[in-house]
Every structure is written in C-alpha cells, then in structure tokens.
Amino acid sequence: MSNDVRASDISGWRAALDIFRVTFKASPRSLLGSTIEPISAIFLGFMPVIATSLIDAVIRADHRHMVMWAVVLAVACLASMVGSVIGTTSRVNLTKAVGHAYDRIIADSVARIRTLDALEYEEFARNIELLDNRGNLIAGTVNGWLNSMRIAAELL
C-alpha cells in the first residue's frame, strides 16, 4: 500500500484490492489456512449422499458396504470439523495480522512527520482515518469473502 493514500482513493475496487493485497502481505499462511474452512464445507454437501448409501447398505445387510460407508462418513465428518477449526483459527490470526499491518502503516505515516504542525492538517487527519477504517474493514470484508466461498461449497 502506498503511504500517500488520499481520501479520493477509496473507490470500491481500489479499496478491495488494497485490503486483499495487505491481507496477503500480512500473513499469506493465515490467508491460505482460512480458505481451508470453505473447502472443507464440500464434505458437508456429501453427507446426505453418504448417509443414504450407509442406510441402503444396512437395509440390504451388506456388511462390507456398511463398514465402508461408515468409515467414509466418519472421515468426512472429521475432515469437515478439522477444516472448520483450522479455518476459524486462521481467520482470527489473519484479522490480527492485518490489523497490525495497518497499525504499522499508520505509525510509519505519523513517524515521517517532521513537525507537529502537519498533524493539524485536515487532509492528513482524513488520510489517517481512512487507513484506520480500512484496517477495521478487513474483518468484515475477508470474512464475507470466506463465508461466500463456504456457502458456495456447501451448495455444490
């Protein structure tokens, strides 16, 4: 993110790209980890099919398929739960990392000021507020994207 952000630069796409770029730079590992949750939601979509196959095997008294579908169901449940825990933990870590990244940007902007007079300029105050607001928006924006991905995966 450039350090000379102006209030006029807050267009929707620019703000979204800026948030994503800062998110990726702040913690690529947490960003990747947080995508595990939506991916693991795919297993939830297969649960009814797996359960139906298990019930069908029970009705037919097919022990081999009963065991197979029971194991598949257990693995799918476990994968969904583990993915959810990893994804949620990564989201929390990602939110913290991005908050720290924006705090660092604000601190760097303030540290570059040569005199206290610059702190009184309205444009400077707007720019600092803009950065602070972008930092606060990250939780909602990234969580919204990840929730959309999870819902889409569940619908598949």
Backbone torsions as a table, in degrees:
resi	resn	phi	psi	omega
1	MET	NA	133.8	179.0
2	SER	-71.8	148.4	-176.4
3	ASN	-82.2	-7.8	-179.8
4	ASP	-108.0	52.5	-179.8
5	VAL	-71.4	135.6	178.2
6	ARG	-110.0	156.1	-179.5
7	ALA	-59.7	-29.3	-179.0
8	SER	-72.7	-11.2	-177.9
9	ASP	-86.7	12.3	-172.9
10	ILE	-91.1	25.6	177.7
11	SER	-56.5	155.0	-174.9
12	GLY	-54.8	-51.2	-177.7
13	TRP	-67.6	-41.9	-179.6
14	ARG	-62.9	-42.4	179.2
15	ALA	-65.0	-43.1	179.8
16	ALA	-64.2	-44.3	178.4
17	LEU	-65.0	-38.8	178.5
18	ASP	-63.7	-44.8	179.3
19	ILE	-62.6	-44.8	-179.8
20	PHE	-64.4	-41.0	-179.6
21	ARG	-64.6	-45.3	178.9
22	VAL	-65.6	-38.0	178.0
23	THR	-61.0	-46.6	-179.3
24	PHE	-64.6	-42.1	-179.7
25	LYS	-69.1	-34.7	-176.2
26	ALA	-67.6	-43.6	-178.1
27	SER	-161.7	84.0	179.9
28	PRO	-62.5	-32.3	-179.9
29	ARG	-66.0	-43.7	178.4
30	SER	-67.9	-36.1	177.3
31	LEU	-63.1	-44.4	177.5
32	LEU	-64.2	-44.0	179.7
33	GLY	-62.7	-34.7	-178.6
34	SER	-72.2	-18.4	176.5
35	THR	-80.5	-10.4	178.4
36	ILE	-66.2	-35.2	-179.6
37	GLU	-60.2	-51.6	177.8
38	PRO	-62.2	-35.1	179.3
39	ILE	-67.2	-40.5	-179.9
40	SER	-68.9	-18.7	178.2
41	ALA	-67.0	-18.7	176.9
42	ILE	-59.1	-35.2	179.5
43	PHE	-61.8	-33.4	179.1
44	LEU	-63.3	-34.2	179.1
45	GLY	-67.1	-26.4	180.0
46	PHE	-88.6	-10.1	-177.2
47	MET	-56.5	-46.5	179.8
48	PRO	-62.1	-38.3	179.5
49	VAL	-66.6	-43.0	179.9
50	ILE	-65.1	-45.2	-179.7
51	ALA	-63.8	-40.0	177.9
52	THR	-63.3	-40.9	178.7
53	SER	-66.0	-37.7	177.6
54	LEU	-65.0	-45.9	179.4
55	ILE	-63.4	-39.6	177.6
56	ASP	-61.3	-41.8	178.8
57	ALA	-66.5	-36.1	178.0
58	VAL	-65.8	-43.8	-179.8
59	ILE	-62.6	-37.6	179.6
60	ARG	-82.1	-6.5	-177.3
61	ALA	59.8	37.6	178.9
62	ASP	-93.7	93.8	-173.0
63	HIS	-62.6	-38.1	-179.5
64	ARG	-62.5	-46.4	179.4
65	HIS	-72.0	-30.5	176.2
66	MET	-59.7	-48.7	-179.4
67	VAL	-64.2	-44.3	-179.0
68	MET	-60.1	-49.7	-178.3
69	TRP	-68.7	-31.5	176.5
70	ALA	-66.0	-41.2	178.0
71	VAL	-66.8	-43.3	178.9
72	VAL	-61.4	-42.3	178.7
73	LEU	-63.5	-42.9	179.1
74	ALA	-64.3	-42.7	179.3
75	VAL	-64.9	-41.6	179.6
76	ALA	-64.5	-42.3	177.6
77	CYS	-63.3	-45.1	-179.6
78	LEU	-63.4	-45.4	179.8
79	ALA	-62.0	-40.0	178.9
80	SER	-65.0	-44.2	-179.5
81	MET	-67.5	-45.0	179.8
82	VAL	-63.3	-43.9	177.7
83	GLY	-61.0	-38.8	179.0
84	SER	-66.0	-42.5	179.5
85	VAL	-66.2	-46.3	179.7
86	ILE	-62.8	-44.5	-179.4
87	GLY	-63.8	-43.2	-179.6
88	THR	-66.3	-43.1	177.8
89	THR	-61.9	-41.7	178.5
90	SER	-65.7	-36.9	177.4
91	ARG	-61.8	-44.5	179.5
92	VAL	-62.5	-46.6	178.8
93	ASN	-62.8	-38.1	179.4
94	LEU	-65.3	-44.0	179.2
95	THR	-61.0	-42.2	177.9
96	LYS	-64.0	-45.5	-177.5
97	ALA	-62.9	-40.9	-179.9
98	VAL	-70.5	-39.6	176.0
99	GLY	-58.4	-43.0	177.7
100	HIS	-66.0	-37.0	179.2
101	ALA	-63.8	-44.8	178.5
102	TYR	-68.1	-37.3	175.5
103	ASP	-60.9	-38.7	178.8
104	ARG	-66.0	-40.2	178.2
105	ILE	-63.6	-43.8	178.6
106	ILE	-63.8	-44.6	179.8
107	ALA	-62.3	-40.7	178.1
108	ASP	-63.7	-39.8	179.1
109	SER	-63.7	-43.2	-179.3
110	VAL	-70.0	-37.4	-177.8
111	ALA	-67.1	-25.7	-179.9
112	ARG	-77.1	-8.6	-178.3
113	ILE	-72.7	130.6	-176.9
114	ARG	-83.7	-34.1	-178.3
115	THR	-132.1	161.0	177.8
116	LEU	-71.0	-19.1	179.3
117	ASP	-59.9	-34.5	-178.3
118	ALA	-64.5	-27.3	179.0
119	LEU	-66.2	-19.4	-178.1
120	GLU	-85.5	-11.3	-179.0
121	TYR	-70.2	134.6	-177.8
122	GLU	-65.4	-38.3	-179.7
123	GLU	-64.0	-40.2	178.5
124	PHE	-62.7	-44.4	179.5
125	ALA	-62.2	-40.0	177.7
126	ARG	-64.3	-41.3	180.0
127	ASN	-64.9	-41.5	178.0
128	ILE	-65.8	-41.6	178.0
129	GLU	-63.8	-38.6	177.6
130	LEU	-61.0	-47.4	178.1
131	LEU	-61.6	-42.6	180.0
132	ASP	-63.6	-41.6	178.3
133	ASN	-65.1	-40.1	177.6
134	ARG	-62.8	-39.9	177.2
135	GLY	-62.7	-38.9	179.2
136	ASN	-72.8	-28.1	180.0
137	LEU	-72.5	-18.9	-172.4
138	ILE	-59.4	-41.5	-178.1
139	ALA	-59.6	-47.6	-179.4
140	GLY	-68.9	-40.5	-176.8
141	THR	-68.2	-53.3	-178.2
142	VAL	-66.6	-41.3	177.9
143	ASN	-62.7	-37.7	176.6
144	GLY	-62.2	-44.7	177.7
145	TRP	-61.3	-45.5	-177.8
146	LEU	-68.2	-37.6	176.6
147	ASN	-64.6	-39.3	177.1
148	SER	-62.6	-42.2	178.1
149	MET	-63.0	-41.6	-179.5
150	ARG	-64.8	-43.2	180.0
151	ILE	-64.5	-42.4	178.0
152	ALA	-61.9	-41.5	179.5
153	ALA	-65.5	-38.7	179.0
154	GLU	-67.5	-32.6	179.8
155	LEU	-73.6	-21.7	178.6
156	LEU	-68.1	NA	NA
